[in-house]
Amino acid sequence: MNKTGYKSGFVSIIGRPNVGKSTLLNHIIGQKIAIMSDKPQTTRNKIQGVYTTDQAQVIFIDTPGIHKPKHRLGDFMTKIAQQTLREVDLILFVINAEEGYGRGDQFIIDKLQGINQPIFLVINKIDTIHPDELLPLIEFYRNKVEVQEVIPISALQGNNVNTLMNQITEYLEEGPQYYPEDQVTDHPERFIVGELIREKVLHLTREEIPHSIAVVIEQMQRREDRDVVFINATIIVERKSQKGIIIGKQGSMLKEVGKRARTDIENLLGTKVFLELFVKVQADWRNKTSNLKEFGFNEDEY
């Protein structure tokens, strides 16, 4: 039975690449479910984060940064982002205060035309600019797109995020609690484990490994008798030179990726983890439908 006055709804987080959408989602949920990187185009699938209180449940969808696609994977990612605009109850349009307006913003603003759902302009990274710069920025965007609320925040430091959450709850209508109160995402553990490994590769490698990598979890088995989870994962790259970079001198880079990923995976699963990583070359996989499906990007679903 639904609680009287209980509110719930779906909220899309949208914005150009690298404005801090995943950082915001992780801060709200209180743990890492969306990977973070300083390289654009980190998020590839809709990541649902579930925020539950006694009064409301908000299901967040962290979309890939909307951008003009350069390959089939890019088409897939942009398609996901645009699809969510029609599925949600409220849209958070996140911008980077430090970078200000860019062509990528206009691309998004064009996509927001004709959308009936309420739109909040969320100005992130306000800790990086002088307060006097904020009002002109707000005025500029208000002239570009119709928004119901403007909320300046710092997702990294948590500034004003509570205000944002209160405003979101205000706008949602009464509805059911879709997920149990202790559930924070609808993705299976295997998906998040793969994302955590991919995050470490992005953190540790240079520009030679931008987003031409995928991670496939080949095996994930919990051994109750030893209280340990055994994980075999393959990192897919497009070129032989990239394979060499990820493996590193005498396997040093791959070892570091495994070490860092294992720490996060153990925190996620609450148990010891034995992690074995392999690297495989699959030329031009981002443009091949069969590879995209194999690596979890199923276009038929969107």
Salt bridges, closest charged atoms under 4 A:
ASP38 OD1 - LYS39 NZ 3.97
GLU87 OE1 - LYS46 NZ 3.24
GLU99 OE1 - ARG16 NH2 2.77
ASP105 OD2 - ARG16 NH1 2.60
ASP132 OD2 - HIS130 ND1 3.56
GLU195 OE1 - ARG198 NE 3.12
GLU199 OE1 - LYS32 NZ 3.06
GLU199 OE1 - LYS200 NZ 2.59
GLU208 OE2 - ARG206 NH2 3.00
ASP225 OD1 - ARG223 NE 3.23
GLU238 OE1 - ARG286 NH2 3.01
GLU256 OE2 - ARG260 NE 2.90
ASP264 OD2 - LYS32 NZ 3.23
ASP264 OD2 - LYS200 NZ 2.74
GLU299 OE1 - ARG72 NH2 3.03
ASP300 OD2 - LYS293 NZ 3.06
